[in-house]
Amino acid sequence: MAFAHVTDLHLAAENEYPDGADVRANFLKVLDAVRAEDLTHVVLGGDLAWREPDEALYGWVRKNLTDRGLSWDAIPGNHDDPVLLARGLDLTAEGDGERLWYQKDCDGRTCLFLDSWPAVLGGEQEDWIRDRLDRLPSPVPVFLHHPPYPAGVPHMDRHWPYVDPEGFRRLAAEAGKTIWLFCGHYHVERVQVVDGVTIFITPSLIFQFDDTVESFLIGTRDIAWRRIEWDNGVLTTSVRWLPGVAGRA
């Protein structure tokens, strides 16, 4: 199975350019690149919205995916509204009515799609994950917006981290499974290995941070998405970079 991981779109209203980026044009550019590689499925990794999520924005995402013959899965980030996202993208959640998490068969392997909207999983979702991990064979593909551990990006590690890294570490250790964890949020490319969890952080579709300073500093306006492919338990993944589109003055 081969598909795309696309995250941190930060979509705004038409003719609105967050941090100087034409984020809608960036998203469409990436979708065209995904189709050019003959991929037909996209996992949206959260932060689809910039500041004011609404159902119409998520509907615009759905329309452009549909127009290109792309199917999708999606999880919320801290900039999203999980309920509106689920409604706008026609997703059925196993969550508590206010959160969005679920499982799905991905070509014979069960994927877990999780909700870290408040920067933590929370008790009910953790119980659900624990039950699923107990039943599923290794490796288990998991999609989560927030990387659960500090990742060497001072601005994000200090100001916008996942708030319970030790809780996640306990959860993963109890499961004793190999986990492939695909994240966004940090606006950089990273790979981390923590115990049995390999964490792949996919860059954003608005800009990437300078990871040498704690202040908010843009390192590059290039954008990227991740190609993911697995076959017989073998994972192959790479990041595809593209020039970002500048907003009009």
C-alpha atoms as one frame of an Amber mdcrd trajectory, in Angstrom:
protein
   0.000   0.000   0.000   1.330   3.447  -0.941  -0.203   6.770   0.056   0.627
  10.351   1.073   0.895  11.958   4.504   0.066  15.662   4.226  -0.001  17.791
   7.356  -0.154  21.308   8.767  -2.004  22.911   5.861  -3.001  25.963   7.957
  -5.686  26.928   5.473  -7.164  30.399   5.735  -9.942  32.233   3.936  -9.582
  32.948   0.233  -7.136  35.796  -0.450  -5.741  35.500   3.088  -2.045  34.598
   3.314  -0.854  33.413   6.739   2.782  34.343   7.331   3.018  35.426   3.691
   2.171  31.990   2.212  -0.558  31.168  -0.288  -1.585  28.127   1.727  -4.475
  27.146  -0.553  -2.177  27.140  -3.575   0.373  25.125  -1.577  -2.240  22.493
  -0.767  -3.378  22.180  -4.379   0.250  21.992  -5.524   0.880  19.089  -3.183
  -2.287  17.273  -4.242  -1.169  17.529  -7.866   2.257  16.152  -6.906   0.603
  13.251  -5.087  -1.494  12.387  -8.148   1.583  12.675 -10.375   3.025   9.731
  -8.439  -0.158   7.726  -9.103  -1.161   7.731  -5.446  -4.866   7.701  -4.684
  -5.048   8.067  -0.899  -4.057  10.901   1.453  -3.826  10.991   5.241  -4.314
  14.550   6.490  -2.253  14.883   9.638  -3.938  17.771  11.406  -3.860  21.561
  11.542  -5.902  21.802   8.378  -7.098  25.189   9.639  -5.107  28.279  10.507
  -7.075  30.325  13.059 -10.810  29.876  12.569 -11.831  26.343  11.601 -15.251
  26.001  10.038 -17.153  23.356   8.157 -16.890  25.266   4.853 -13.085  25.170
   5.025 -13.091  21.414   5.579 -15.630  21.115   2.773 -13.213  22.925   0.454
 -10.562  20.345   1.334 -13.003  17.522   0.647 -14.020  18.973  -2.725 -10.439
  19.277  -3.940  -9.585  15.762  -2.839 -12.682  14.411  -4.557 -12.049  16.380
  -7.746  -8.657  14.661  -8.046  -9.975  11.176  -7.375  -8.301  10.994  -3.971
  -9.674   9.183  -0.932  -8.657  10.327   2.529  -8.346   9.867   6.247  -7.809
  12.754   8.648  -6.996  13.590  12.248  -7.267  16.941  14.056  -4.457  19.173
  15.221  -4.522  21.917  17.819  -5.717  24.468  15.215  -8.718  22.329  14.234
 -12.195  21.653  15.540 -12.508  17.838  15.689 -16.308  17.855  15.364 -16.343
  20.199  12.366 -13.456  18.324  10.755 -15.274  14.998  11.069 -18.463  16.514
   9.665 -16.764  18.370   6.814 -14.722  15.355   5.725 -17.465  12.785   6.348
 -15.509  10.794   8.938 -17.065   8.484  11.514 -15.366   8.703  14.886 -15.097
   6.189  17.700 -14.429   9.079  20.057 -16.518  10.628  22.801 -18.531  12.969
  20.579 -16.094  15.852  20.953 -12.916  14.108  19.830 -12.006  12.193  16.668
 -10.208   8.870  16.816 -10.812   5.659  14.908  -9.233   2.575  13.339  -9.301
   1.441   9.736  -8.036  -1.442   7.650  -5.165  -0.259   5.462  -4.638  -3.022
   2.908  -4.635  -5.779   5.513  -2.957  -3.813   8.307  -4.981  -1.912  10.902
  -4.092   1.780  11.200  -4.943   3.883  14.253  -5.940   7.518  13.721  -5.672
   9.509  16.949  -6.743  12.888  18.318  -4.207  15.086  20.128  -6.201  18.307
  19.668  -5.618  19.398  23.313  -1.933  18.292  23.083  -2.678  15.052  24.942
  -4.575  11.828  24.276  -6.593  11.663  27.488  -7.929   8.776  29.539 -10.776
   7.437  27.382  -8.700   7.529  24.211  -5.706   5.971  25.976  -7.904   3.094
  27.146  -9.113   2.608  23.564  -5.532   2.660  22.225  -4.354   0.244  24.903
  -7.080  -2.212  23.924  -6.259  -1.942  20.211  -2.513  -2.288  20.690  -3.078
  -5.358  22.830  -4.958  -7.045  19.965  -2.992  -5.927  16.916   0.168  -7.564
  15.521   3.379  -5.594  15.074   4.106  -3.296  13.425   1.171  -0.946  14.094
   0.884   2.219  11.940  -0.387   5.156  14.017  -1.204   8.727  13.001  -1.019
  11.483  15.626  -0.653  15.219  15.108   1.713  15.942  18.025   5.041  14.125
  18.293   4.905  12.719  21.821   8.496  13.581  22.753  10.733  16.661  22.411
  12.221  16.666  18.922  15.037  19.206  18.959  13.034  22.199  17.751  13.418
  24.694  20.611  10.398  26.861  19.745   8.025  23.882  19.632   9.640  21.915
  22.466   9.312  24.907  24.786   6.014  26.478  23.716   3.836  23.870  21.930
   4.812  20.347  23.075   2.784  17.240  23.706   2.085  17.661  27.405   2.400
  14.078  28.706   5.426  12.402  27.093   5.915  10.023  30.019   2.308   8.896
  29.755   2.780   8.074  26.087   6.021   6.260  26.847   4.256   4.104  29.445
   1.446   3.358  26.996   3.880   2.258  24.292   5.973   0.221  26.731   2.916
  -1.617  28.064   1.916  -2.542  24.517   5.328  -4.013  23.739   4.676  -3.600
  20.017   6.620  -2.077  17.164   4.840   1.187  16.332   5.272   3.310  13.217
   4.130   6.753  14.362   3.489   9.479  11.762   3.227  13.033  13.089   3.306
  16.680  12.034   2.989  19.828  14.185   6.695  20.667  14.408   7.140  22.152
  10.904  10.371  20.218  10.285  11.461  16.842   8.983  12.554  14.430  11.710
  12.928  10.741  12.475  13.152   9.581  16.091  13.423   6.108  17.585  12.258
   5.777  21.186  12.132   2.213  22.467   9.839   0.367  20.028   8.359   3.511
  18.499   9.752   5.024  15.301   8.443   8.572  14.863   8.335  10.172  11.441
   7.666  13.927  11.562   6.422  15.307   8.254   7.071  18.963   7.328   4.265
  21.477   6.873   2.549  23.124   3.914   3.100  26.710   5.114   6.777  27.006
   6.245   9.425  25.145   8.253  10.945  26.397  11.504  14.561  27.281  12.067
  15.445  24.571  14.590  18.467  26.364  16.025  16.670  29.081  18.010  13.824
  29.232  20.532  12.164  32.270  18.983   9.587  32.026  16.184  11.866  32.066
  13.148  11.089  30.678   9.692  13.926  28.574   8.316  12.513  27.933   4.842
   9.276  28.499   2.949   9.695  25.265   1.031   6.862  22.815   1.689   6.769
  19.029   1.785   4.684  15.875   2.024   5.610  12.297   2.873   5.222   9.227
   0.677   4.548   6.089   2.737   4.596   2.549   1.438   4.541  -0.787   3.190
   4.612  -4.342   1.913   4.924  -7.519   3.983   5.936  -5.564   7.079   8.599
  -3.521   5.266   8.152   0.244   5.516   9.608   2.630   2.932   9.053   6.362
   3.377  10.541   9.561   2.000   9.778  13.271   2.073   9.039  15.157  -1.150
  10.002  18.838  -1.149   8.476  21.605  -3.254   8.906  25.397  -3.422   6.179
  27.149  -1.470   3.850  29.647  -3.148   4.058  33.229  -1.861   0.859  35.142
  -1.158  -0.013  38.203  -3.184   0.683  41.558  -1.556
